[in-house]
Amino acid sequence: MTKANLQFVVFIIGIILLFSSASKAGETPEVFSLEKTIQTAINNNIGLLKAKEKINAATAAKNASRANFFPTFNAAYQYKHNYEEISNRLLGITTPEDEYVFAASVTQPLFAGFSILNSYRLAGLGLDAADLNEKFVRLDIIYQASRAYFSVLKAIKIQSVLEDTVTLLLSHENVAKSFYEVGMTPLNDLLKSQVELANSRQDLTIARNNLEVAKADFNNILRRHVNASVVLEDVLDYTPLAKELGYYIDLAEKNRLEIKLADLQIEMAEKEVALAKKDYYPTVTLSGTRYQRGTDWDVDGGSGISDPNSWNISALASWNFWEWGKTCYGEKVKKSQLQQAKLNKDEIIDKIRLEVKQYFLKTKEAESNIVTVQKATEQAKENLRISQERYKEQISTSTDVLDAQTLLSRTMTNYFNALYDFKISKASLSRALSMELIE
């Protein structure tokens, strides 16, 4: 390849890379709303996929248990070689040297102390528990996605507040420096401005790191790359809680999945008690068998085989009526476990009531703070404006301006903390009510 050709190839590759990078830079980043965030988290969550597989396993277990109601079929083929042929002068050959037997049987359980029915019902309850587990996982995903969404928004707002603070303090430092240079203010004023600016820059660095951590957590919950771009729709409006505490406690007792699961565990414990009683009863089975015998592999009779084809039907009842209290003690174990399940439900209800009250009060607290701080924000902005004007006129000191700026920064931070803490607390209350969203 000539030098001119090589230069031409390099030029073409450079053009391609340039357009490729420009295309990537011009790509519109994916914007997530709260609904899209939740749906993406649900679609990508491994825990939910595992919960679905548990449902599949429980369904198979129930179907396997149902098979116990039906007859079983069995076939056996046997070859036996005897030491020698046994014959009798009157009867002829009674035992051939080689004997082949084919037997086909069918067995139908008639009664097993209600164990077959109770085992099937127990498997059905296991399937119900697997369904509840999937709902548990789904609710947790919705809560985690909501919390991550609002945490990112809160971190963005706090970073923005601190960026504005640094900008204003930098402007104030310039004014203080100008005043100091012309001898209008002492060095102390300038130093205070520079110290506050340094502190605010440090706070801004921390806020930026907090935002990066919040974005990484968001991406992790949605199973995106940890460094993927995070662009969210802002949510500044809020809907106050419309009901009182009693309403939410009653709603939790009605909807909470933990209570439904506790009821299932009680039912399962009751079935376990019934299963423990099965040995109080006999077991009855009906079976039928057809035999074919012969001296060759085709089991079609032969010397010494008087009747190559035969069949029988039998009913068998068996009963272990004395096992030194084993069945009785086994029943007591299951009854104790049943009582534990009932007590566990009472304990769960008590914890749920407390949990709902805590999240309710936390949500109401944040709701109250929003209203309070919202009013104070405008007052803090006006206070800063007045302080800046007075400082320019040398009526007030640099300390007054710095105090006003710190007050505004703290007030704005408190407002966004209250707003997004309210939304996160509301999501927590929704989870405590076993609801996806509450209004």
C-alpha positions as CSV (number, residue, x, y, z in Angstrom):
1,M,0.0,0.0,0.0
2,T,1.4,3.4,-1.0
3,K,1.8,6.2,1.5
4,A,-1.0,8.1,-0.2
5,N,-3.4,5.2,0.1
6,L,-2.5,4.7,3.7
7,Q,-3.2,8.3,4.5
8,F,-6.5,8.1,2.7
9,V,-7.5,5.0,4.8
10,V,-6.6,6.7,8.0
11,F,-8.6,9.8,6.9
12,I,-11.7,7.6,6.2
13,I,-11.4,5.8,9.6
14,G,-11.1,9.2,11.4
15,I,-14.3,10.4,9.7
16,I,-16.1,7.3,10.7
17,L,-15.0,7.6,14.3
18,L,-15.9,11.3,14.4
19,F,-19.4,10.6,13.1
20,S,-19.8,7.7,15.5
21,S,-18.9,9.7,18.6
22,A,-21.1,12.6,17.4
23,S,-24.0,10.2,17.0
24,K,-23.5,8.8,20.5
25,A,-23.2,12.3,21.9
26,G,-26.4,13.3,20.2
27,E,-28.4,10.4,21.6
28,T,-31.3,11.4,23.7
29,P,-31.0,9.9,27.3
30,E,-33.7,7.7,28.5
31,V,-36.1,9.6,30.8
32,F,-37.7,7.7,33.7
33,S,-41.0,8.6,35.3
34,L,-42.0,7.0,38.5
35,E,-44.3,4.5,36.7
36,K,-41.6,3.6,34.2
37,T,-39.1,3.2,37.0
38,I,-41.4,0.8,38.9
39,Q,-42.3,-1.2,35.8
40,T,-38.7,-1.5,34.7
41,A,-37.7,-2.7,38.2
42,I,-40.5,-5.3,38.1
43,N,-39.6,-6.6,34.6
44,N,-35.9,-7.0,35.5
45,N,-35.9,-8.2,39.1
46,I,-34.4,-11.6,39.6
47,G,-36.2,-12.1,42.9
48,L,-39.5,-11.9,41.1
49,L,-38.4,-14.5,38.6
50,K,-37.4,-16.8,41.4
51,A,-40.8,-16.3,43.1
52,K,-42.5,-17.3,39.8
53,E,-40.4,-20.4,39.7
54,K,-41.5,-21.2,43.3
55,I,-45.1,-21.0,42.0
56,N,-44.3,-23.4,39.2
57,A,-42.7,-25.8,41.8
58,A,-45.7,-25.6,44.1
59,T,-48.1,-26.2,41.2
60,A,-46.1,-29.3,40.3
61,A,-46.2,-30.5,43.9
62,K,-50.0,-30.1,44.0
63,N,-50.4,-32.0,40.8
64,A,-48.1,-34.8,42.1
65,S,-50.2,-35.0,45.3
66,R,-53.4,-35.2,43.3
67,A,-52.0,-38.4,41.5
68,N,-52.3,-40.2,44.8
69,F,-56.1,-40.4,44.3
70,F,-55.7,-42.5,41.2
71,P,-54.7,-46.2,40.8
72,T,-51.1,-47.2,40.1
73,F,-50.1,-49.7,37.5
74,N,-47.1,-52.0,37.7
75,A,-45.5,-54.6,35.4
76,A,-42.8,-57.1,36.2
77,Y,-41.0,-59.7,34.2
78,Q,-39.0,-62.4,36.0
79,Y,-36.7,-65.2,34.9
80,K,-35.8,-68.0,37.4
81,H,-33.4,-70.9,36.8
82,N,-33.9,-73.8,39.2
83,Y,-31.2,-76.2,40.2
84,E,-32.8,-79.0,38.3
85,E,-36.1,-80.0,36.9
86,I,-38.4,-81.6,39.4
87,S,-40.8,-84.3,38.2
88,N,-43.3,-86.7,39.7
89,R,-44.2,-90.1,38.1
90,L,-47.9,-89.3,38.7
91,L,-48.0,-85.6,38.1
92,G,-45.3,-85.3,35.5
93,I,-43.0,-82.2,35.6
94,T,-44.0,-80.0,38.6
95,T,-41.1,-77.5,38.5
96,P,-39.4,-76.7,35.2
97,E,-35.7,-75.9,35.2
98,D,-36.3,-72.5,33.5
99,E,-39.3,-70.4,34.4
100,Y,-40.4,-67.0,33.0
101,V,-43.2,-65.0,34.7
102,F,-44.8,-61.8,33.5
103,A,-47.2,-60.0,36.0
104,A,-49.2,-56.9,35.5
105,S,-51.0,-55.3,38.5
106,V,-53.2,-52.4,39.4
107,T,-53.6,-51.0,42.9
108,Q,-56.2,-48.5,44.1
109,P,-56.1,-47.0,47.6
110,L,-59.6,-47.0,49.1
111,F,-58.9,-45.4,52.5
112,A,-55.7,-44.1,54.1
113,G,-57.0,-42.3,57.2
114,F,-57.9,-39.2,55.2
115,S,-54.1,-38.7,54.6
116,I,-54.4,-38.6,50.8
117,L,-57.1,-35.9,50.9
118,N,-55.2,-33.8,53.5
119,S,-51.9,-34.1,51.7
120,Y,-53.6,-32.8,48.6
121,R,-55.1,-29.9,50.5
122,L,-51.8,-29.2,52.1
123,A,-50.1,-29.0,48.7
124,G,-52.9,-26.6,47.6
125,L,-52.1,-24.3,50.6
126,G,-48.4,-24.5,49.6
127,L,-49.4,-23.1,46.2
128,D,-51.4,-20.3,47.8
129,A,-48.3,-19.5,50.0
130,A,-46.1,-19.3,46.8
131,D,-48.6,-16.9,45.2
132,L,-48.5,-14.7,48.3
133,N,-44.7,-14.8,48.2
134,E,-44.7,-13.5,44.7
135,K,-47.0,-10.6,45.8
136,F,-44.5,-9.9,48.7
137,V,-41.6,-9.6,46.3
138,R,-43.6,-7.4,43.9
139,L,-44.5,-5.0,46.7
140,D,-40.9,-4.8,47.9
141,I,-39.7,-4.0,44.4
142,I,-42.3,-1.2,44.1
143,Y,-41.2,0.3,47.4
144,Q,-37.5,0.0,46.6
145,A,-37.9,1.5,43.2
146,S,-40.0,4.4,44.6
147,R,-37.6,5.0,47.4
148,A,-34.6,5.1,45.0
149,Y,-36.5,7.4,42.6
150,F,-37.3,10.0,45.2
151,S,-33.8,9.7,46.8
152,V,-32.2,10.6,43.5
153,L,-34.6,13.6,43.1
154,K,-33.8,14.7,46.6
155,A,-30.1,14.4,46.0
156,I,-30.4,16.4,42.8
157,K,-32.3,19.2,44.6
158,I,-29.8,19.4,47.5
159,Q,-26.9,19.6,45.0
160,S,-28.7,22.3,43.2
161,V,-29.2,24.3,46.4
162,L,-25.5,24.0,47.3
163,E,-24.5,25.0,43.8
164,D,-26.6,28.2,44.1
165,T,-25.1,28.7,47.5
166,V,-21.5,28.5,46.2
167,T,-22.4,30.9,43.4
168,L,-23.9,33.4,45.7
169,L,-21.0,33.1,48.2
170,L,-18.5,33.5,45.4
171,S,-20.3,36.7,44.3
172,H,-20.3,37.9,47.9
173,E,-16.6,37.1,48.3
174,N,-15.9,39.3,45.2
175,V,-17.9,42.2,46.7
176,A,-16.2,41.8,50.1
177,K,-12.8,41.7,48.4
178,S,-13.6,44.9,46.5
179,F,-14.7,46.6,49.6
180,Y,-11.6,45.4,51.5
181,E,-9.2,46.6,48.7
182,V,-10.7,50.1,48.9
183,G,-10.6,50.1,52.7
184,M,-14.4,50.1,53.2
185,T,-14.4,46.8,55.2
186,P,-11.9,45.1,57.5
187,L,-10.0,42.0,56.5
188,N,-12.1,40.0,58.9
189,D,-15.2,40.4,56.6
190,L,-13.3,39.0,53.6
191,L,-11.9,36.1,55.6
192,K,-15.4,35.2,56.8
193,S,-16.6,35.2,53.2
194,Q,-13.7,33.0,52.1
195,V,-14.3,30.5,55.0
196,E,-18.0,30.2,54.2
197,L,-17.2,29.7,50.5
198,A,-14.7,26.9,51.3
199,N,-17.2,25.2,53.6
200,S,-20.0,25.4,51.0
201,R,-17.7,23.9,48.4
202,Q,-16.9,21.0,50.7
203,D,-20.7,20.5,51.3
204,L,-21.2,20.6,47.5
205,T,-18.6,17.9,47.0
206,I,-20.4,15.7,49.5
207,A,-23.7,16.4,47.9
208,R,-22.3,15.4,44.5
209,N,-21.0,12.1,45.9
210,N,-24.4,11.5,47.6
211,L,-26.1,12.0,44.2
212,E,-23.7,9.5,42.5
213,V,-24.5,6.9,45.2
214,A,-28.2,7.5,44.9
215,K,-28.0,7.1,41.1
216,A,-25.9,3.9,41.5
217,D,-28.6,2.5,43.9
218,F,-31.3,3.5,41.4
219,N,-29.4,1.7,38.5
220,N,-28.8,-1.4,40.7
221,I,-32.5,-1.8,41.6
222,L,-33.4,-1.5,37.9
223,R,-30.5,-3.8,37.0
224,R,-28.9,-1.2,34.8
225,H,-25.2,-0.5,34.5
226,V,-24.0,1.2,37.7
227,N,-22.7,4.2,35.7
228,A,-25.7,4.5,33.4
229,S,-27.2,7.9,32.9
230,V,-30.1,8.7,35.2
231,V,-32.6,11.3,34.0
232,L,-35.9,11.5,36.0
233,E,-39.1,13.4,35.6
234,D,-39.3,15.7,38.6
235,V,-42.2,15.5,41.0
236,L,-42.9,18.6,43.0
237,D,-46.6,18.3,43.7
238,Y,-47.8,16.1,46.6
239,T,-51.2,14.8,47.8
240,P,-51.7,15.0,51.6
241,L,-53.0,12.0,53.5
242,A,-56.8,12.2,53.4
243,K,-57.6,9.7,56.2
244,E,-56.9,9.4,59.9
245,L,-54.7,6.7,61.5
246,G,-57.6,4.3,62.4
247,Y,-58.5,4.1,58.7
248,Y,-55.0,2.9,57.7
249,I,-54.8,0.4,60.6
250,D,-58.1,-1.2,59.6
251,L,-56.9,-1.2,56.0
252,A,-53.6,-2.9,56.9
253,E,-55.4,-5.6,58.9
254,K,-57.6,-6.2,55.9
255,N,-54.9,-6.1,53.2
256,R,-51.6,-7.0,54.8
257,L,-50.1,-10.1,53.1
258,E,-48.4,-11.2,56.3
259,I,-51.8,-11.7,58.0
260,K,-53.0,-13.7,55.0
261,L,-49.9,-15.8,55.1
262,A,-50.4,-16.3,58.8
263,D,-53.9,-17.6,58.1
264,L,-52.5,-20.0,55.5
265,Q,-49.9,-21.2,58.1
266,I,-52.7,-21.9,60.5
267,E,-54.6,-23.9,57.9
268,M,-51.5,-25.8,57.0
269,A,-50.9,-26.6,60.7
270,E,-54.5,-27.9,60.9
271,K,-53.9,-30.2,58.0
272,E,-50.7,-31.4,59.6
273,V,-52.8,-32.3,62.7
274,A,-55.2,-34.2,60.6
275,L,-52.3,-36.0,58.9
276,A,-50.9,-37.0,62.3
277,K,-54.2,-38.8,63.1
278,K,-54.0,-41.0,60.0
279,D,-52.4,-43.9,61.9
280,Y,-55.5,-44.1,64.2
281,Y,-57.3,-45.6,61.2
282,P,-56.6,-48.7,59.0
283,T,-55.4,-48.5,55.5
284,V,-57.4,-50.2,52.8
285,T,-56.3,-50.9,49.3
286,L,-57.7,-52.9,46.4
287,S,-55.4,-54.6,43.9
288,G,-55.6,-56.9,40.9
289,T,-52.9,-58.9,39.2
290,R,-52.7,-60.9,36.0
291,Y,-49.9,-63.5,35.6
292,Q,-48.4,-65.2,32.6
293,R,-46.0,-68.2,33.1
294,G,-43.9,-70.2,30.8
295,T,-40.6,-72.1,30.2
296,D,-39.5,-69.7,27.5
297,W,-39.2,-66.0,27.2
298,D,-42.6,-65.6,25.5
299,V,-44.3,-66.9,28.8
300,D,-46.7,-69.1,26.9
301,G,-46.8,-72.2,29.0
302,G,-44.6,-75.3,28.6
303,S,-43.8,-78.5,30.4
304,G,-44.6,-78.3,34.1
305,I,-46.8,-75.2,33.6
306,S,-50.3,-76.3,34.3
307,D,-52.0,-72.9,33.8
308,P,-49.9,-70.3,32.0
309,N,-52.5,-67.5,32.5
310,S,-54.0,-66.6,35.9
311,W,-55.3,-63.6,37.8
312,N,-56.4,-62.5,41.2
313,I,-58.1,-59.6,43.0
314,S,-57.4,-58.8,46.6
315,A,-58.4,-56.3,49.2
316,L,-55.9,-55.5,51.9
317,A,-56.7,-53.8,55.2
318,S,-53.7,-53.1,57.5
319,W,-53.7,-51.3,60.9
320,N,-50.9,-50.5,63.3
321,F,-53.1,-50.3,66.4
322,W,-50.4,-50.2,69.0
323,E,-47.2,-48.2,68.7
324,W,-46.6,-47.2,72.3
325,G,-48.1,-43.7,72.0
326,K,-46.1,-42.8,68.9
327,T,-49.2,-41.5,67.0
328,C,-50.6,-39.8,70.1
329,Y,-47.3,-37.9,70.8
330,G,-47.0,-37.1,67.1
331,E,-50.5,-35.5,67.2
332,K,-49.5,-33.4,70.3
333,V,-46.5,-32.1,68.4
334,K,-48.7,-30.9,65.5
335,K,-51.3,-29.4,67.9
336,S,-48.5,-27.4,69.6
337,Q,-47.3,-26.2,66.2
338,L,-50.9,-25.2,65.4
339,Q,-51.1,-23.1,68.6
340,Q,-47.8,-21.5,67.7
341,A,-49.1,-20.5,64.3
342,K,-52.2,-18.9,66.0
343,L,-50.0,-17.0,68.4
344,N,-47.7,-15.9,65.6
345,K,-50.7,-14.3,63.8
346,D,-51.5,-12.3,66.9
347,E,-47.9,-11.1,67.2
348,I,-47.9,-10.1,63.5
349,I,-51.0,-8.1,63.9
350,D,-49.5,-6.2,66.8
351,K,-46.4,-5.4,64.9
352,I,-48.3,-4.3,61.8
353,R,-50.4,-1.8,63.9
354,L,-47.2,-0.3,65.3
355,E,-45.5,-0.2,61.9
356,V,-48.5,1.5,60.3
357,K,-48.7,4.1,63.1
358,Q,-44.9,4.9,62.8
359,Y,-45.1,5.4,59.0
360,F,-48.3,7.4,59.3
361,L,-46.8,9.8,61.9
362,K,-43.6,10.1,59.8
363,T,-45.6,10.9,56.7
364,K,-47.8,13.5,58.6
365,E,-44.6,15.0,60.0
366,A,-43.1,15.5,56.6
367,E,-46.4,16.8,55.3
368,S,-46.5,19.4,58.0
369,N,-42.9,20.4,57.4
370,I,-43.6,21.0,53.7
371,V,-46.2,23.6,54.5
372,T,-44.1,25.2,57.2
373,V,-40.8,25.4,55.3
374,Q,-42.6,26.4,52.0
375,K,-43.6,29.6,53.7
376,A,-40.2,30.2,55.3
377,T,-38.4,29.8,51.9
378,E,-39.8,33.0,50.5
379,Q,-39.0,34.8,53.7
380,A,-35.4,33.5,53.7
381,K,-35.0,34.7,50.0
382,E,-36.3,38.1,50.9
383,N,-34.1,38.3,54.0
384,L,-31.0,37.5,51.8
385,R,-31.9,40.1,49.3
386,I,-32.3,42.8,52.0
387,S,-29.1,41.8,53.7
388,Q,-27.2,42.0,50.4
389,E,-28.6,45.4,49.6
390,R,-27.8,46.7,53.1
391,Y,-24.2,45.3,52.8
392,K,-23.7,47.1,49.6
393,E,-24.8,50.3,51.3
394,Q,-22.5,49.4,54.2
395,I,-25.5,49.5,56.6
396,S,-25.0,45.8,57.6
397,T,-21.9,43.6,57.9
398,S,-20.7,40.7,55.9
399,T,-21.8,38.4,58.8
400,D,-25.4,39.5,58.2
401,V,-25.2,38.4,54.6
402,L,-23.5,35.1,55.4
403,D,-26.1,34.4,58.0
404,A,-28.9,35.2,55.6
405,Q,-27.3,32.9,52.9
406,T,-26.8,30.1,55.4
407,L,-30.4,30.5,56.5
408,L,-31.7,30.3,52.9
409,S,-29.5,27.3,52.1
410,R,-30.7,25.5,55.2
411,T,-34.4,26.4,54.5
412,M,-34.3,25.2,50.9
413,T,-32.5,22.0,52.0
414,N,-35.2,21.4,54.6
415,Y,-37.9,22.0,52.1
416,F,-36.6,19.4,49.6
417,N,-35.9,17.0,52.4
418,A,-39.5,17.4,53.7
419,L,-41.0,17.1,50.2
420,Y,-39.1,13.9,49.2
421,D,-39.1,12.4,52.7
422,F,-42.9,12.8,52.5
423,K,-43.0,10.8,49.2
424,I,-40.6,8.1,50.6
425,S,-42.6,7.8,53.8
426,K,-45.8,7.6,51.8
427,A,-44.3,4.8,49.8
428,S,-43.4,3.1,53.1
429,L,-46.9,3.5,54.3
430,S,-48.2,1.9,51.0
431,R,-45.9,-1.1,51.7
432,A,-47.2,-1.3,55.2
433,L,-50.7,-1.5,53.9
434,S,-49.7,-4.1,51.2
435,M,-50.8,-1.7,48.5
436,E,-48.8,-0.6,45.5
437,L,-49.8,3.1,45.8
438,I,-52.0,5.2,48.0
439,E,-53.5,8.6,47.3
